[in-house]
């Protein structure tokens, strides 16, 4: 596998890169970043401008698998429009660049509750992103639907901390149809992404809590 990762410095992307460093099936990793990068072992930190499609195409050249861990929040982005640019536009542009370079296996982190028809803006954007990814026509598209993500964050989000504590308390009670809403550690999502990307399955595959924990 020759991997290219968008969102490599984020919460899930960081764990994904680390996992790939020690995976014998991964030959090279192109980790996209906004800053000047360097080659560290088999990981090439590559500076790209996500507003420049040619930049993205060049970064995808030679890769066999693409992984997208891009994601932000409306508060962090500053507006709904800025949020949509990251969680929809940049994802789709990265996917188009990957497809143009012959990549047929694409894995992406979405969210539980995503739906293009949702009245909730966050869920609607995620759903539209998934819909538009499907229209690109990858031979294999893996879509991951985590609920609340657990793991070390670079930014302090008080509301999210409170929610995390609450979710941890009720998580053991979440069974049956509620299992998909259980909080999940980012290393589990990253591990599942890498393992499932190696599977021979084609078409569009969706993964929730149970599938990700089993794959990890």
C-alpha positions, 0 to 999 in steps of 0.5 A: 500500500502507498497511502496519501492522507488528508487531515494527517495532523488531526485527531484521527489522522495523527493516530493513522500515520503512527499506525502506518509507520509500523505496518509492514503492508504500508510502503510509503505515506504521503501526509498532507500538511499546510506547513513545510514538511520533511521525510521521516522514515517512510512518511513524507510530510508534504505541504499542500494548498487545499484550495489548489487542485493541482497541488492535491493532484501532485500529492496524490501521484503514485498513491494506491489508497487515499485516506481523508480525516479532514474535519472541524467544528463550526466554532473552530472554523468561525462560520457555517460557510468556513465549516462547510469548506473544510468538511465538504469542499476540501474533502471532495476536492481531495477525492477528485484529485485522488481519482484523477491520479488513478486511486480507486480506494478511498476511506473517509471519516464522516459522523453518526447521523449524517444525512443530506436531508437532515435539518441539522446543519452539521449532519446535512453537510456530512451527508452531502459530502458522502453523497458527492463522494459516492458520485465520484465513482471509486471502486471502493469507498469506505465511510466511517461513522464515529459518534463522540471521539475520545482522545488527546485534543490540541484545543480545549473544548469545555462543552466537549469535555462535559459531554465526554464525561456524560457519554462515558457514564451512560455508554455501558447502557447503550445497547442494541440500536443505541450502540452506534452512539457510543463514544469511540477512541480515535485510535480505534477509528484509525486502526479500523480505517487501515485494516478495512482499507486492505479488504478486497470489498468493493462498492460503498461500505459504511462502518459504525461503532460495532464494525470499527471496534471489531476491525480494530 
